[in-house]
Amino acid sequence: MNVAAVAAPSSMEDEQRLAHILVVDDMPANVELLLGMLDMAGFENVSSTMDPFEGLAIAERNVPDLVLLDYRMPGLDGPGFIGRLKAILGSETPPVLMVTAQNDEASRRRALDAGARDYVTKPYAFWELEARSRNLLELHLLNKAQRRQTEVLERLVRERTAELERTRAEIITRLCSAGEFRDEDTGQHVTRIGRMSGVMAELAGLPPALCAKIAAAAPLHDIGKIGIPDRVLLKPGRLDEDEWVIMKSHARIGEQLLAGSGLALLDLASEIAGTHHEKWDGSGYPLGLAGEDIPLSGRIVAICDVFDALLSARPYKQPWKMEDVLAHLDQIAGSHLDPTLTRLFIDNIDRMLSIRAELMD
């Protein structure tokens, strides 16, 4: 059984009865009068003080739902009290009902401008004070309930978003695993490509959300290799012309495999899979795109892929030396690779090497 639910007020009348009301007035007789009236009205949770500074301390310890406040008090008047109360409680500031003998227009205006929600002048009728208090409490309690509901909904959205992120990560992991079953020599290659591509996206000034998406989607760049026969994919030597045609089809296969899901992340992964072998000068595949017609995601992944592949052992080659890799990147910038992004990559080579060292097979 949910004890909190059983103990919770069952109606607005109950909520008002249990609401915390704070009375702040420097005159003992006024405080006694207000306490007596509130007690007769059925309010059970009332605090009081004749010191406005103590009133602020009470409000900070136990946020009230309504404040009945005098205007003229030594040390801190009513409008000043409201200003400090707002500074302490911010959006949790309760409504303030000013109860005062000050009936001049300037005082009323100053109090209302400071944030008082209502203004009652002495002498007042008991029924009027009760009615105004209940009206303010009802609005405040309804607003509190709405804020609680909003917080619950926001928490549910956060939880659902986190669940979707976990699902997304699991999909990516399993798809990458499928690719590695076919080409085990890639090992952590796809993970490194994801990390380096995310960093490159960040260095290129892309929004953080897009950088995260590129980092998550980039590991799927070669997923199309699951459609390449072993005799081609795992061949220890150079591919002949026919085999090379088959190998190049992995870009199309990956693009088609990932396309059409309606999920933004997989759509991005499809774009990367289909364009990371395009070349800046238009000599790449599968479409022969050139320059900035190649999607930025594909251009970023292409640099990271070339870099990591050259440093890695493959069935058909030994790993290159670092100085040779950097010289090669510099050489193919402007023909194979985006020259601006390649320069950015080389200028931040220490970050890339750190990623590679962390994620070595």
Solvent accessible surface area in square Angstrom, and as a share of the most:
residue,aa,sasa,rsa
1,M,210,0.94
2,N,97,0.50
3,V,114,0.66
4,A,76,0.59
5,A,65,0.50
6,V,101,0.58
7,A,79,0.61
8,A,53,0.41
9,P,58,0.36
10,S,104,0.67
11,S,50,0.32
12,M,53,0.24
13,E,130,0.58
14,D,33,0.17
15,E,47,0.21
16,Q,12,0.05
17,R,81,0.30
18,L,75,0.38
19,A,5,0.04
20,H,7,0.03
21,I,0,0.00
22,L,0,0.00
23,V,0,0.00
24,V,1,0.00
25,D,1,0.01
26,D,36,0.19
27,M,102,0.45
28,P,76,0.48
29,A,73,0.57
30,N,36,0.19
31,V,9,0.05
32,E,116,0.52
33,L,90,0.45
34,L,3,0.01
35,L,52,0.26
36,G,34,0.32
37,M,29,0.13
38,L,5,0.02
39,D,103,0.54
40,M,150,0.67
41,A,16,0.12
42,G,32,0.31
43,F,6,0.02
44,E,109,0.49
45,N,57,0.29
46,V,45,0.26
47,S,30,0.20
48,S,42,0.27
49,T,10,0.06
50,M,94,0.42
51,D,62,0.32
52,P,4,0.02
53,F,90,0.37
54,E,86,0.39
55,G,0,0.00
56,L,13,0.06
57,A,39,0.30
58,I,19,0.10
59,A,0,0.00
60,E,107,0.48
61,R,178,0.65
62,N,77,0.39
63,V,63,0.36
64,P,1,0.00
65,D,11,0.06
66,L,0,0.00
67,V,0,0.00
68,L,1,0.00
69,L,1,0.00
70,D,11,0.06
71,Y,8,0.03
72,R,150,0.55
73,M,15,0.07
74,P,96,0.60
75,G,73,0.70
76,L,16,0.08
77,D,38,0.20
78,G,0,0.00
79,P,9,0.05
80,G,23,0.22
81,F,0,0.00
82,I,1,0.00
83,G,38,0.37
84,R,120,0.44
85,L,0,0.00
86,K,89,0.38
87,A,89,0.69
88,I,67,0.34
89,L,20,0.10
90,G,44,0.43
91,S,99,0.64
92,E,77,0.35
93,T,29,0.17
94,P,4,0.03
95,P,5,0.03
96,V,2,0.01
97,L,0,0.00
98,M,0,0.00
99,V,1,0.01
100,T,1,0.01
101,A,67,0.52
102,Q,39,0.17
103,N,94,0.48
104,D,67,0.35
105,E,120,0.54
106,A,75,0.58
107,S,8,0.05
108,R,87,0.32
109,R,162,0.59
110,R,115,0.42
111,A,0,0.00
112,L,86,0.43
113,D,107,0.56
114,A,27,0.21
115,G,22,0.22
116,A,7,0.06
117,R,150,0.55
118,D,29,0.15
119,Y,24,0.09
120,V,4,0.03
121,T,39,0.23
122,K,52,0.22
123,P,137,0.86
124,Y,35,0.13
125,A,39,0.30
126,F,66,0.27
127,W,178,0.63
128,E,44,0.20
129,L,2,0.01
130,E,44,0.20
131,A,41,0.31
132,R,78,0.29
133,S,0,0.00
134,R,65,0.24
135,N,90,0.46
136,L,18,0.09
137,L,0,0.00
138,E,70,0.32
139,L,110,0.55
140,H,17,0.07
141,L,12,0.06
142,L,91,0.45
143,N,76,0.39
144,K,56,0.24
145,A,39,0.30
146,Q,121,0.54
147,R,76,0.28
148,R,121,0.44
149,Q,114,0.51
150,T,59,0.34
151,E,103,0.46
152,V,67,0.38
153,L,98,0.49
154,E,86,0.39
155,R,103,0.38
156,L,85,0.42
157,V,96,0.55
158,R,147,0.54
159,E,86,0.39
160,R,126,0.46
161,T,66,0.39
162,A,43,0.33
163,E,78,0.35
164,L,91,0.45
165,E,80,0.36
166,R,153,0.56
167,T,65,0.38
168,R,71,0.26
169,A,44,0.34
170,E,79,0.35
171,I,61,0.31
172,I,15,0.08
173,T,79,0.46
174,R,164,0.60
175,L,45,0.23
176,C,17,0.10
177,S,43,0.28
178,A,38,0.29
179,G,14,0.13
180,E,54,0.24
181,F,175,0.73
182,R,57,0.21
183,D,10,0.05
184,E,141,0.63
185,D,66,0.34
186,T,13,0.07
187,G,22,0.21
188,Q,63,0.28
189,H,4,0.02
190,V,16,0.09
191,T,50,0.29
192,R,5,0.02
193,I,0,0.00
194,G,2,0.02
195,R,95,0.35
196,M,0,0.00
197,S,0,0.00
198,G,9,0.09
199,V,20,0.11
200,M,0,0.00
201,A,0,0.00
202,E,94,0.42
203,L,47,0.23
204,A,38,0.29
205,G,62,0.60
206,L,33,0.16
207,P,80,0.50
208,P,115,0.72
209,A,69,0.54
210,L,66,0.33
211,C,14,0.08
212,A,59,0.46
213,K,81,0.34
214,I,2,0.01
215,A,31,0.24
216,A,15,0.12
217,A,0,0.00
218,A,0,0.00
219,P,17,0.10
220,L,1,0.01
221,H,0,0.00
222,D,21,0.11
223,I,5,0.02
224,G,0,0.00
225,K,36,0.15
226,I,59,0.30
227,G,42,0.40
228,I,2,0.01
229,P,54,0.34
230,D,77,0.40
231,R,153,0.56
232,V,2,0.01
233,L,12,0.06
234,L,76,0.38
235,K,56,0.24
236,P,103,0.65
237,G,29,0.28
238,R,221,0.81
239,L,47,0.23
240,D,77,0.40
241,E,145,0.65
242,D,107,0.56
243,E,24,0.11
244,W,113,0.40
245,V,92,0.53
246,I,50,0.25
247,M,24,0.11
248,K,59,0.25
249,S,42,0.27
250,H,4,0.02
251,A,0,0.00
252,R,93,0.34
253,I,53,0.27
254,G,0,0.00
255,E,45,0.20
256,Q,123,0.55
257,L,85,0.42
258,L,6,0.03
259,A,54,0.42
260,G,77,0.74
261,S,55,0.35
262,G,69,0.66
263,L,95,0.47
264,A,64,0.50
265,L,15,0.07
266,L,21,0.11
267,D,63,0.32
268,L,25,0.12
269,A,0,0.00
270,S,7,0.05
271,E,65,0.29
272,I,0,0.00
273,A,0,0.00
274,G,1,0.01
275,T,11,0.06
276,H,3,0.01
277,H,44,0.20
278,E,4,0.02
279,K,63,0.27
280,W,61,0.21
281,D,80,0.42
282,G,23,0.23
283,S,77,0.50
284,G,12,0.11
285,Y,31,0.12
286,P,40,0.25
287,L,98,0.49
288,G,33,0.32
289,L,47,0.23
290,A,43,0.33
291,G,15,0.14
292,E,136,0.61
293,D,110,0.57
294,I,3,0.02
295,P,34,0.21
296,L,55,0.27
297,S,6,0.04
298,G,0,0.00
299,R,32,0.12
300,I,0,0.00
301,V,0,0.00
302,A,5,0.04
303,I,0,0.00
304,C,0,0.00
305,D,14,0.07
306,V,26,0.15
307,F,0,0.00
308,D,0,0.00
309,A,25,0.20
310,L,24,0.12
311,L,18,0.09
312,S,10,0.06
313,A,55,0.43
314,R,29,0.11
315,P,43,0.27
316,Y,120,0.45
317,K,43,0.18
318,Q,141,0.63
319,P,65,0.41
320,W,98,0.34
321,K,137,0.58
322,M,54,0.24
323,E,111,0.50
324,D,66,0.34
325,V,0,0.00
326,L,45,0.22
327,A,64,0.49
328,H,51,0.23
329,L,0,0.00
330,D,80,0.42
331,Q,143,0.64
332,I,20,0.10
333,A,32,0.25
334,G,32,0.31
335,S,45,0.29
336,H,39,0.17
337,L,2,0.01
338,D,8,0.04
339,P,51,0.32
340,T,102,0.59
341,L,11,0.06
342,T,1,0.00
343,R,114,0.42
344,L,47,0.23
345,F,0,0.00
346,I,25,0.13
347,D,97,0.50
348,N,34,0.17
349,I,27,0.14
350,D,111,0.57
351,R,97,0.35
352,M,0,0.00
353,L,59,0.29
354,S,67,0.43
355,I,11,0.05
356,R,24,0.09
357,A,73,0.56
358,E,113,0.51
359,L,23,0.11
360,M,99,0.44
361,D,121,0.62
